[in-house]
Amino acid sequence: MPEMQVQVPGDVAPGGQMQVMTAQGAMMVQVPPDKKPGETFTFMVPEAPAPPQPPPATVLMQPVVMIVAPVRAPSAPVYFGRRSVQITCPTQGTPSHTNTEAEAGLGTWLMCCGLCFIGCSLGCCFIPFCVDDLKDVKHTCSNCGTFVGEKKLIS
């Protein structure tokens, strides 16, 4: 082990501890009880431990599994109108048609508010909620019931 010689600083009492910078970094050293501030003493510096060696690399070979999935050709975009349309089922890939359901949407409410604004407030303003052509239309697949698109009165 290498030795190092240091001088006791004025604020460290005999027998106290002081911090010393070594090649390995800072370390605490016990001052001998017979050394007064300003005197020097020698101490042994422990050697730095050797850095750990990385474990040897091991290569594991795993079998390669290839999964081949059928690829469907993209179909032409479908325009969803107010009536049922012909589609390809999104889950089963079979030809199908859509079921339509009319629901009140933004356009229906705006028509109601517009009629109320022009003076039809005694019940006539609710006519848009009774006319399917003034509502949004949702399209679902007739095979599986999946939502496939919609036609909004006002987007």
Backbone as CSV, one residue per row, in Angstrom:
resi,resn,N_x,N_y,N_z,CA_x,CA_y,CA_z,C_x,C_y,C_z
1,MET,0.848,-1.180,0.000,0.000,0.000,0.000,0.890,1.239,0.000
2,PRO,0.501,2.245,-0.792,1.294,3.472,-0.823,1.070,4.298,0.448
3,GLU,2.057,5.117,0.776,1.970,5.995,1.943,1.721,7.414,1.483
4,MET,1.112,8.229,2.395,0.866,9.629,2.095,1.158,10.436,3.351
5,GLN,1.797,11.585,3.175,2.147,12.432,4.303,1.289,13.696,4.218
6,VAL,0.655,14.060,5.369,-0.199,15.241,5.417,0.116,16.058,6.657
7,GLN,-0.261,17.330,6.595,-0.068,18.233,7.730,-1.412,18.408,8.423
8,VAL,-1.390,18.405,9.778,-2.613,18.554,10.561,-3.058,20.012,10.477
9,PRO,-4.300,20.307,9.994,-4.762,21.694,9.936,-5.013,22.250,11.334
10,GLY,-5.131,23.565,11.422,-5.269,24.220,12.714,-6.596,23.964,13.399
11,ASP,-7.621,23.582,12.678,-8.937,23.383,13.294,-9.219,21.935,13.679
12,VAL,-8.233,21.047,13.540,-8.426,19.636,13.888,-7.631,19.341,15.153
13,ALA,-8.309,18.799,16.168,-7.669,18.481,17.452,-6.938,17.150,17.346
14,PRO,-5.927,16.898,18.186,-5.259,15.597,18.222,-6.281,14.501,18.511
15,GLY,-6.226,13.416,17.760,-7.157,12.300,17.908,-8.442,12.487,17.099
16,GLY,-8.614,13.662,16.478,-9.804,13.933,15.683,-9.683,13.364,14.273
17,GLN,-10.675,13.654,13.440,-10.661,13.165,12.065,-10.566,14.335,11.103
18,MET,-9.927,14.084,9.971,-9.813,15.097,8.928,-10.009,14.436,7.574
19,GLN,-10.444,15.233,6.587,-10.668,14.699,5.238,-9.427,14.964,4.405
20,VAL,-8.991,13.923,3.669,-7.784,14.007,2.842,-8.154,13.566,1.439
21,MET,-7.663,14.303,0.422,-7.882,13.913,-0.965,-6.754,12.989,-1.405
22,THR,-7.095,11.792,-1.869,-6.117,10.830,-2.371,-6.384,10.601,-3.853
23,ALA,-5.583,9.777,-4.477,-5.767,9.468,-5.890,-7.100,8.762,-6.129
24,GLN,-7.601,8.045,-5.124,-8.873,7.339,-5.254,-10.055,8.233,-4.900
25,GLY,-9.806,9.450,-4.402,-10.880,10.351,-3.997,-10.727,10.738,-2.541
26,ALA,-11.736,11.411,-1.991,-11.687,11.870,-0.602,-11.845,10.700,0.352
27,MET,-11.093,10.786,1.490,-11.238,9.769,2.526,-11.006,10.411,3.880
28,MET,-11.620,9.878,4.919,-11.461,10.381,6.278,-10.279,9.668,6.932
29,VAL,-9.414,10.465,7.646,-8.210,9.927,8.290,-8.231,10.347,9.756
30,GLN,-7.873,9.405,10.640,-7.770,9.673,12.078,-6.409,10.311,12.354
31,VAL,-6.416,11.512,13.003,-5.165,12.185,13.365,-4.613,11.492,14.613
32,PRO,-3.309,11.112,14.604,-2.733,10.470,15.806,-2.854,11.408,17.011
33,PRO,-3.085,10.841,18.220,-3.282,11.676,19.412,-2.044,12.505,19.799
34,ASP,-0.867,12.114,19.341,0.341,12.858,19.712,0.686,13.957,18.709
35,LYS,-0.121,14.179,17.667,0.149,15.195,16.654,-0.707,16.420,16.914
36,LYS,-0.060,17.590,16.893,-0.724,18.863,17.133,-0.894,19.563,15.790
37,PRO,-1.773,20.597,15.690,-1.928,21.334,14.437,-0.591,21.878,13.945
38,GLY,-0.359,21.724,12.642,0.879,22.171,12.004,1.900,21.060,11.840
39,GLU,1.796,19.967,12.589,2.724,18.842,12.463,2.255,17.927,11.331
40,THR,3.193,17.147,10.805,2.855,16.206,9.731,2.875,14.786,10.244
41,PHE,2.139,13.952,9.584,2.158,12.517,9.891,1.921,11.746,8.603
42,THR,2.255,10.466,8.642,2.145,9.595,7.474,1.066,8.549,7.743
43,PHE,0.291,8.228,6.710,-0.708,7.159,6.818,-0.705,6.344,5.538
44,MET,-1.275,5.169,5.617,-1.296,4.242,4.489,-2.581,4.462,3.678
45,VAL,-2.442,4.576,2.354,-3.588,4.754,1.461,-3.946,3.392,0.875
46,PRO,-5.154,2.930,1.105,-5.531,1.630,0.518,-5.597,1.743,-1.002
47,GLU,-5.223,0.663,-1.655,-5.269,0.657,-3.121,-6.715,0.495,-3.584
48,ALA,-6.981,1.094,-4.716,-8.328,1.008,-5.281,-8.594,-0.420,-5.737
49,PRO,-9.794,-0.910,-5.496,-10.103,-2.261,-5.973,-10.134,-2.274,-7.503
50,ALA,-9.758,-3.411,-8.053,-9.758,-3.562,-9.511,-11.206,-3.506,-10.007
51,PRO,-11.422,-2.863,-11.147,-12.797,-2.809,-11.660,-13.301,-4.208,-11.979
52,PRO,-14.581,-4.442,-11.718,-15.113,-5.788,-11.990,-15.066,-6.104,-13.482
53,GLN,-14.732,-7.333,-13.780,-14.673,-7.787,-15.168,-16.082,-8.175,-15.615
54,PRO,-16.462,-7.766,-16.812,-17.792,-8.157,-17.286,-17.830,-9.671,-17.537
55,PRO,-18.990,-10.268,-17.296,-19.090,-11.708,-17.541,-18.915,-11.993,-19.032
56,PRO,-18.411,-13.158,-19.352,-18.238,-13.481,-20.776,-19.595,-13.506,-21.481
57,ALA,-19.603,-13.017,-22.689,-20.839,-12.949,-23.462,-21.250,-14.342,-23.916
58,THR,-22.537,-14.600,-23.775,-23.075,-15.868,-24.265,-24.105,-15.547,-25.339
59,VAL,-24.098,-16.292,-26.380,-25.020,-16.081,-27.484,-26.023,-17.221,-27.473
60,LEU,-27.285,-16.845,-27.375,-28.345,-17.842,-27.403,-29.031,-17.768,-28.758
61,MET,-29.167,-18.867,-29.392,-29.854,-18.926,-30.676,-31.271,-19.417,-30.425
62,GLN,-32.227,-18.693,-30.953,-33.612,-19.102,-30.806,-34.173,-19.417,-32.181
63,PRO,-35.081,-20.360,-32.235,-35.656,-20.694,-33.536,-36.493,-19.527,-34.066
64,VAL,-36.495,-19.378,-35.352,-37.257,-18.328,-36.003,-38.584,-18.922,-36.461
65,VAL,-39.666,-18.282,-36.027,-40.997,-18.728,-36.410,-41.592,-17.656,-37.307
66,MET,-42.016,-18.037,-38.470,-42.591,-17.090,-39.407,-44.089,-17.327,-39.480
67,ILE,-44.846,-16.284,-39.253,-46.302,-16.377,-39.324,-46.747,-15.639,-40.581
68,VAL,-47.459,-16.344,-41.421,-47.936,-15.748,-42.665,-49.427,-15.504,-42.517
69,ALA,-49.810,-14.242,-42.618,-51.215,-13.874,-42.506,-51.717,-13.452,-43.883
70,PRO,-52.940,-13.800,-44.189,-53.472,-13.370,-45.481,-53.618,-11.849,-45.504
71,VAL,-53.290,-11.274,-46.622,-53.387,-9.830,-46.780,-54.591,-9.521,-47.650
72,ARG,-55.467,-8.681,-47.107,-56.654,-8.293,-47.868,-56.334,-7.046,-48.667
73,ALA,-56.755,-7.050,-49.879,-56.563,-5.864,-50.715,-57.473,-4.760,-50.198
74,PRO,-56.971,-3.539,-50.151,-57.826,-2.454,-49.661,-59.033,-2.273,-50.569
75,SER,-60.180,-2.118,-49.944,-61.397,-1.947,-50.728,-61.591,-0.468,-51.036
76,ALA,-62.410,-0.216,-52.010,-62.691,1.172,-52.401,-63.418,1.860,-51.253
77,PRO,-63.179,3.161,-51.063,-63.866,3.861,-49.980,-65.381,3.829,-50.199
78,VAL,-66.104,3.715,-49.100,-67.558,3.622,-49.164,-68.140,4.960,-48.736
79,TYR,-69.079,5.469,-49.510,-69.788,6.696,-49.163,-71.012,6.292,-48.355
80,PHE,-71.086,6.758,-47.136,-72.228,6.446,-46.288,-73.249,7.558,-46.409
81,GLY,-74.365,7.226,-47.007,-75.442,8.198,-47.180,-76.538,7.966,-46.159
82,ARG,-77.773,8.316,-46.556,-78.897,8.171,-45.651,-79.497,6.756,-45.716
83,ARG,-79.173,5.999,-46.779,-79.728,4.661,-46.974,-78.629,3.610,-46.773
84,SER,-79.046,2.353,-46.653,-78.118,1.234,-46.480,-77.207,1.102,-47.712
85,VAL,-75.942,0.707,-47.481,-74.995,0.539,-48.585,-74.361,-0.845,-48.502
86,GLN,-73.801,-1.287,-49.624,-73.109,-2.579,-49.705,-71.676,-2.382,-49.193
87,ILE,-71.212,-3.258,-48.275,-69.856,-3.161,-47.718,-69.231,-4.542,-47.634
88,THR,-67.963,-4.580,-47.277,-67.288,-5.817,-46.894,-67.173,-5.789,-45.386
89,CYS,-67.645,-6.838,-44.711,-67.660,-6.880,-43.252,-66.240,-6.634,-42.711
90,PRO,-66.065,-5.663,-41.793,-64.729,-5.347,-41.293,-64.113,-6.447,-40.424
91,THR,-64.912,-7.312,-39.831,-64.352,-8.368,-38.979,-64.257,-9.715,-39.692
92,GLN,-65.216,-10.017,-40.590,-65.227,-11.323,-41.243,-64.776,-11.282,-42.692
93,GLY,-64.764,-10.110,-43.308,-64.319,-9.984,-44.694,-65.316,-10.481,-45.724
94,THR,-66.555,-10.698,-45.322,-67.570,-11.194,-46.252,-68.434,-10.033,-46.747
95,PRO,-69.040,-10.160,-47.934,-69.923,-9.100,-48.424,-71.141,-8.966,-47.510
96,SER,-71.552,-7.733,-47.312,-72.664,-7.473,-46.407,-73.289,-6.132,-46.787
97,HIS,-74.313,-5.753,-46.067,-74.883,-4.419,-46.219,-74.999,-3.808,-44.826
98,THR,-75.268,-2.517,-44.758,-75.316,-1.853,-43.461,-76.736,-1.705,-42.967
99,ASN,-76.881,-1.707,-41.662,-78.134,-1.344,-41.015,-77.995,0.122,-40.638
100,THR,-79.034,0.901,-40.854,-78.968,2.335,-40.551,-79.870,2.666,-39.382
101,GLU,-79.437,3.674,-38.619,-80.225,4.132,-37.480,-80.104,5.646,-37.417
102,ALA,-81.234,6.337,-37.415,-81.245,7.802,-37.373,-81.197,8.258,-35.921
103,GLU,-80.304,9.242,-35.642,-80.157,9.794,-34.303,-80.097,11.310,-34.389
104,ALA,-80.640,11.971,-33.381,-80.574,13.436,-33.343,-79.124,13.855,-33.159
105,GLY,-78.692,14.821,-33.959,-77.326,15.309,-33.881,-77.302,16.827,-33.839
106,LEU,-76.151,17.400,-34.147,-75.979,18.848,-34.121,-76.946,19.544,-35.071
107,GLY,-77.107,19.005,-36.282,-78.016,19.615,-37.253,-79.447,19.626,-36.768
108,THR,-79.879,18.570,-36.103,-81.239,18.483,-35.583,-81.468,19.564,-34.530
109,TRP,-80.533,19.720,-33.646,-80.653,20.734,-32.593,-80.603,22.152,-33.165
110,LEU,-79.760,22.379,-34.180,-79.710,23.707,-34.792,-81.022,24.044,-35.498
111,MET,-81.634,23.059,-36.158,-82.937,23.269,-36.806,-83.997,23.598,-35.748
112,CYS,-83.962,22.888,-34.631,-84.917,23.132,-33.544,-84.754,24.554,-33.006
113,CYS,-83.519,24.966,-32.764,-83.252,26.316,-32.251,-83.637,27.376,-33.288
114,GLY,-83.387,27.102,-34.566,-83.750,28.041,-35.628,-85.249,28.237,-35.710
115,LEU,-86.014,27.137,-35.632,-87.478,27.241,-35.663,-87.994,27.988,-34.438
116,CYS,-87.387,27.758,-33.307,-87.781,28.448,-32.082,-87.484,29.940,-32.201
117,PHE,-86.367,30.279,-32.838,-85.948,31.671,-33.005,-86.899,32.456,-33.904
118,ILE,-87.450,31.782,-34.920,-88.359,32.504,-35.831,-89.804,32.474,-35.360
119,GLY,-90.058,31.928,-34.181,-91.389,32.017,-33.607,-92.146,30.724,-33.490
120,CYS,-91.568,29.612,-33.834,-92.261,28.315,-33.735,-91.944,27.676,-32.381
121,SER,-92.298,28.356,-31.315,-91.918,27.863,-29.993,-93.027,27.080,-29.287
122,LEU,-94.185,26.917,-29.897,-95.285,26.214,-29.247,-95.295,24.722,-29.575
123,GLY,-94.193,24.177,-29.997,-94.109,22.751,-30.284,-93.652,22.461,-31.683
124,CYS,-93.825,23.387,-32.604,-93.399,23.171,-33.984,-91.874,23.069,-34.086
125,CYS,-91.175,23.652,-33.093,-89.715,23.611,-33.139,-89.185,22.187,-32.938
126,PHE,-90.033,21.252,-32.463,-89.601,19.874,-32.246,-89.799,18.981,-33.471
127,ILE,-90.302,19.524,-34.573,-90.522,18.749,-35.796,-89.226,18.084,-36.290
128,PRO,-88.049,18.742,-36.232,-86.824,18.074,-36.708,-86.520,16.759,-35.996
129,PHE,-87.005,16.582,-34.765,-86.758,15.337,-34.036,-87.674,14.210,-34.521
130,CYS,-88.691,14.536,-35.336,-89.618,13.533,-35.868,-89.322,13.159,-37.314
131,VAL,-88.443,13.903,-37.989,-88.147,13.661,-39.405,-86.754,13.050,-39.509
132,ASP,-86.677,11.794,-40.025,-85.386,11.101,-40.118,-84.390,11.802,-41.042
133,ASP,-84.876,12.497,-42.072,-83.967,13.193,-42.985,-83.294,14.401,-42.333
134,LEU,-83.732,14.790,-41.144,-83.114,15.905,-40.427,-82.254,15.407,-39.254
135,LYS,-81.924,14.113,-39.273,-81.096,13.515,-38.218,-79.818,12.945,-38.820
136,ASP,-78.830,12.651,-37.967,-77.604,11.957,-38.382,-77.936,10.473,-38.539
137,VAL,-77.228,9.776,-39.450,-77.479,8.358,-39.697,-76.216,7.557,-39.372
138,LYS,-76.353,6.557,-38.487,-75.235,5.667,-38.144,-75.382,4.368,-38.920
139,HIS,-74.252,3.885,-39.491,-74.243,2.632,-40.251,-73.504,1.574,-39.443
140,THR,-74.141,0.390,-39.285,-73.501,-0.752,-38.631,-73.569,-1.952,-39.562
141,CYS,-72.613,-2.853,-39.425,-72.566,-4.065,-40.261,-73.737,-4.975,-39.891
142,SER,-74.429,-5.514,-40.895,-75.563,-6.392,-40.611,-75.117,-7.773,-40.133
143,ASN,-73.842,-8.165,-40.421,-73.353,-9.472,-39.969,-72.934,-9.449,-38.504
144,CYS,-72.092,-8.488,-38.162,-71.493,-8.508,-36.820,-71.924,-7.345,-35.937
145,GLY,-72.592,-6.334,-36.476,-73.059,-5.214,-35.676,-71.995,-4.151,-35.396
146,THR,-70.819,-4.243,-36.036,-69.750,-3.276,-35.836,-70.097,-1.954,-36.504
147,PHE,-69.802,-0.852,-35.808,-70.017,0.475,-36.374,-69.038,0.656,-37.529
148,VAL,-69.548,1.050,-38.703,-68.678,1.200,-39.884,-68.631,2.623,-40.416
149,GLY,-69.569,3.474,-40.075,-69.526,4.850,-40.560,-70.800,5.594,-40.227
150,GLU,-70.805,6.889,-40.606,-71.996,7.678,-40.349,-72.125,8.805,-41.350
151,LYS,-73.333,9.297,-41.487,-73.632,10.444,-42.326,-74.219,11.490,-41.402
152,LYS,-73.537,12.633,-41.310,-73.995,13.699,-40.430,-74.706,14.761,-41.244
153,LEU,-75.754,15.326,-40.679,-76.468,16.410,-41.338,-75.561,17.630,-41.416
154,ILE,-74.864,17.931,-40.313,-73.859,19.015,-40.263,-72.619,18.426,-39.605
155,SER,-71.497,18.522,-40.289,-70.271,17.940,-39.756,-69.621,18.843,-38.746
